[in-house]
Amino acid sequence: MNLTLILFYILAVTAVATAVGLLLSRNTVYAALYLVLNFATVAVFYLLLGAPFIALVQVTIYAGAIMVLFLFVIMLL
């Protein structure tokens, strides 16, 4: 098996597990952290596809700015 294929399978299991953890989490802060981990795995998927700019945008915009906004609203409520 190829190293890229093994990494893909590991990332696929991680992405599905974090998505299920996000849906089943009772604590909203833990759900937001599962979402951050899911965004990070999607960014690595983009790197595997050869799109480093999209991976950087994924981490910067979604995992950075949007998640800070989500956590701010969660803590405000």
C-alpha positions in Angstrom: 0.0 0.0 0.0 1.1 3.5 -0.7 1.9 6.0 2.1 -0.6 8.5 0.7 -3.4 5.8 0.8 -2.6 4.9 4.4 -2.6 8.6 5.4 -5.9 9.0 3.5 -7.6 6.2 5.4 -6.3 7.5 8.8 -7.6 11.0 8.0 -10.9 9.6 6.7 -11.5 7.7 10.0 -10.5 10.8 12.0 -12.8 13.0 10.0 -15.8 10.7 10.5 -15.0 10.2 14.1 -14.8 13.9 14.8 -18.0 14.5 12.9 -19.8 11.9 15.0 -18.2 13.3 18.2 -19.5 16.7 17.1 -23.0 15.5 16.7 -23.1 13.4 19.9 -21.3 15.8 22.2 -23.5 17.2 25.0 -21.0 20.0 25.9 -21.0 22.8 23.3 -17.3 23.7 23.9 -16.3 20.1 23.2 -18.5 20.1 20.1 -16.6 23.3 18.9 -13.3 21.6 19.5 -14.4 18.5 17.6 -15.3 20.9 14.7 -11.8 22.5 14.9 -10.3 19.0 14.6 -12.5 18.2 11.7 -11.5 21.4 9.9 -7.8 20.5 10.5 -8.3 17.0 8.9 -10.1 18.6 5.9 -7.1 20.9 5.5 -4.8 17.9 5.5 -7.0 16.4 2.8 -6.5 19.5 0.7 -2.7 19.2 1.2 -2.9 15.6 0.0 -4.8 16.8 -3.1 -2.0 19.3 -3.8 -3.9 22.5 -2.9 -1.8 24.2 -0.2 -3.5 27.6 -0.6 -6.9 26.1 0.1 -5.5 24.2 3.1 -4.1 27.4 4.5 -7.4 29.3 3.9 -9.2 26.4 5.6 -7.1 26.6 8.7 -6.9 30.4 8.8 -10.5 31.3 8.1 -12.5 28.4 9.4 -10.4 26.9 12.2 -9.2 30.3 13.3 -11.7 33.1 12.8 -15.0 31.3 12.6 -14.2 29.1 15.5 -13.2 32.1 17.7 -16.5 33.6 16.8 -18.4 30.4 17.7 -16.5 30.1 21.0 -17.2 33.7 21.8 -20.9 33.3 21.3 -20.9 30.0 23.3 -19.2 31.7 26.2 -21.4 34.8 25.9 -24.5 32.7 26.3 
